[in-house]
Amino acid sequence: MKMKTMLGSVLGMITGMCLCCGSLQAQDDNGGGPGGGPGDFGGGGPGGGFNSTQFQQGMMDQIRQELNVTNDDEWAAIQPLVQKVMDARREVGNGGGMGMRGPGGPGGFGAQAGSEQQALQKAIDENAPVQQIKDALARYRAARKDKQTKLETAQASLKSVLNVKQEAQAVLLGLLP
């Protein structure tokens, strides 16, 4: 039961990180000091902001624990590959779709839409000629395909350094297909 709770926690963090925003920035806590308020992940005072650095470190610590990596040298080889997978997954996730347009524009809350996505959305919004929309759509699809290829490459690199048990755990964590 403890493993399911931990796994759910890690999956929730990974999903949140992937869907949240393209580039999280820590917010100033306005001199609030220690203590943190509701929704304050890792520092700041009451009303303090989200600390992405501490959030990411917590995620990495949890992933390290789930992969049962106790050797610092082994983790030094695995951690950057995990980070590349997470970054690539976030980029693929920022592709929008299904009406995922919030305050940050297409791609979700706070997400930075790629230039191809912005051009496609602009063509649609401005009721551009059909050929212009087709061209923008082709560029967007090519960019999305490139991001998917980068994700697959990052996943293959990560898989190559994991033992079978770690690979299985990485699949359960959503890092590998």
C-alpha positions as CSV (number, residue, x, y, z in Angstrom):
1,M,0.0,0.0,0.0
2,K,2.9,2.4,0.8
3,M,4.4,1.7,-2.6
4,K,1.0,2.6,-4.3
5,T,0.9,5.8,-2.3
6,M,4.5,6.7,-3.2
7,L,3.9,5.8,-6.8
8,G,0.8,7.9,-7.0
9,S,2.6,10.8,-5.5
10,V,5.5,10.6,-8.0
11,L,3.1,10.1,-10.9
12,G,1.2,13.1,-9.7
13,M,4.3,15.2,-9.5
14,I,5.5,14.2,-12.9
15,T,2.1,14.8,-14.5
16,G,1.8,18.2,-12.8
17,M,5.3,19.1,-13.9
18,C,4.6,18.0,-17.5
19,L,1.3,19.7,-17.8
20,C,1.9,22.7,-15.6
21,C,4.1,25.1,-17.4
22,G,7.0,25.2,-19.9
23,S,9.3,27.1,-17.7
24,L,8.5,27.5,-14.0
25,Q,10.0,30.5,-12.2
26,A,10.4,30.8,-8.5
27,Q,8.4,33.7,-7.2
28,D,9.7,36.2,-4.6
29,D,8.2,35.6,-1.2
30,N,8.1,39.4,-0.5
31,G,10.2,39.0,2.6
32,G,7.8,36.5,4.2
33,G,10.6,34.4,5.7
34,P,10.2,30.7,6.6
35,G,6.9,29.1,7.1
36,G,5.2,29.0,3.8
37,G,1.6,29.4,3.1
38,P,-0.9,27.1,1.4
39,G,0.3,26.0,-2.0
40,D,3.9,27.0,-1.2
41,F,6.1,24.2,-2.3
42,G,9.4,24.8,-0.7
43,G,9.9,28.0,1.1
44,G,8.7,31.6,1.3
45,G,6.4,33.1,3.9
46,P,2.7,33.4,4.0
47,G,1.6,34.2,0.5
48,G,5.0,33.1,-0.8
49,G,5.3,31.6,-4.3
50,F,6.0,28.4,-5.9
51,N,9.6,27.4,-5.7
52,S,10.3,25.3,-8.8
53,T,13.8,24.5,-7.8
54,Q,12.8,22.8,-4.6
55,F,9.8,21.2,-6.3
56,Q,12.1,19.7,-9.0
57,Q,14.6,18.6,-6.4
58,G,11.8,16.9,-4.4
59,M,10.7,15.1,-7.6
60,M,14.2,14.0,-8.4
61,D,14.7,12.7,-4.8
62,Q,11.4,10.8,-5.1
63,I,12.4,9.3,-8.5
64,R,15.8,8.3,-7.1
65,Q,14.1,6.6,-4.2
66,E,11.6,4.8,-6.5
67,L,14.5,3.6,-8.8
68,N,16.3,2.4,-5.6
69,V,19.5,4.3,-6.6
70,T,21.7,4.5,-3.5
71,N,25.0,5.1,-5.1
72,D,25.8,8.8,-5.8
73,D,27.9,8.0,-8.9
74,E,25.1,5.9,-10.3
75,W,22.6,8.7,-9.7
76,A,25.0,11.2,-11.3
77,A,24.7,9.2,-14.5
78,I,21.0,8.6,-14.3
79,Q,19.7,12.0,-13.0
80,P,20.5,14.1,-16.1
81,L,18.9,11.5,-18.3
82,V,15.7,11.5,-16.2
83,Q,15.7,15.3,-16.5
84,K,16.0,15.2,-20.3
85,V,13.1,12.8,-20.4
86,M,11.0,15.1,-18.2
87,D,11.9,18.1,-20.2
88,A,11.2,16.4,-23.5
89,R,7.9,15.1,-22.2
90,R,6.9,18.6,-21.1
91,E,7.7,19.9,-24.6
92,V,5.6,17.3,-26.2
93,G,2.8,18.0,-23.7
94,N,2.9,21.7,-24.6
95,G,1.4,20.9,-28.0
96,G,-2.0,22.0,-26.8
97,G,-5.0,20.2,-28.2
98,M,-8.4,19.4,-26.8
99,G,-9.1,23.1,-26.1
100,M,-6.1,23.3,-23.8
101,R,-6.1,27.1,-23.8
102,G,-5.9,28.8,-20.5
103,P,-4.3,32.1,-19.2
104,G,-1.0,31.0,-20.7
105,G,-2.4,30.6,-24.2
106,P,-2.4,27.4,-26.1
107,G,-0.7,24.5,-24.3
108,G,-2.1,25.1,-20.8
109,F,-1.7,27.3,-17.9
110,G,1.5,29.4,-18.2
111,A,2.8,27.2,-21.0
112,Q,4.9,28.8,-23.7
113,A,3.5,28.0,-27.0
114,G,6.1,27.3,-29.7
115,S,6.3,29.7,-32.7
116,E,4.7,27.1,-35.0
117,Q,1.8,26.7,-32.6
118,Q,1.4,30.5,-32.4
119,A,1.5,30.8,-36.1
120,L,-1.2,28.1,-36.6
121,Q,-3.4,29.7,-34.0
122,K,-3.0,33.1,-35.5
123,A,-3.9,31.7,-39.0
124,I,-7.0,30.1,-37.5
125,D,-8.0,33.2,-35.5
126,E,-7.5,35.5,-38.4
127,N,-9.5,33.3,-40.8
128,A,-6.4,33.1,-43.1
129,P,-6.7,31.6,-46.5
130,V,-6.8,27.8,-46.6
131,Q,-3.3,27.4,-48.1
132,Q,-1.8,29.5,-45.3
133,I,-3.6,27.4,-42.7
134,K,-2.3,24.2,-44.4
135,D,1.2,25.5,-44.4
136,A,1.1,26.5,-40.8
137,L,-0.4,23.1,-39.9
138,A,2.4,21.3,-41.7
139,R,5.0,23.3,-39.9
140,Y,3.3,22.7,-36.5
141,R,3.0,18.9,-37.2
142,A,6.7,18.8,-38.2
143,A,7.7,20.6,-35.0
144,R,5.5,18.3,-32.9
145,K,7.1,15.2,-34.6
146,D,10.6,16.6,-33.9
147,K,9.7,17.0,-30.2
148,Q,8.3,13.4,-30.1
149,T,11.6,12.2,-31.7
150,K,13.6,14.1,-29.0
151,L,11.5,12.4,-26.3
152,E,12.0,9.0,-27.7
153,T,15.8,9.6,-28.0
154,A,15.9,10.8,-24.4
155,Q,13.9,7.7,-23.2
156,A,16.3,5.4,-25.1
157,S,19.3,7.1,-23.5
158,L,17.7,6.7,-20.0
159,K,16.7,3.0,-20.7
160,S,20.3,2.3,-21.7
161,V,21.7,3.0,-18.2
162,L,19.0,1.3,-16.1
163,N,18.9,-2.3,-14.9
164,V,15.8,-4.3,-15.6
165,K,14.2,-3.6,-12.3
166,Q,14.9,0.2,-12.6
167,E,13.5,0.1,-16.2
168,A,10.3,-1.5,-15.0
169,Q,10.0,1.1,-12.2
170,A,10.7,3.9,-14.8
171,V,7.8,2.5,-16.9
172,L,5.5,2.6,-13.9
173,L,6.6,6.2,-13.1
174,G,5.7,7.2,-16.7
175,L,9.3,8.0,-17.7
176,L,9.5,5.2,-20.2
177,P,6.9,3.7,-22.5
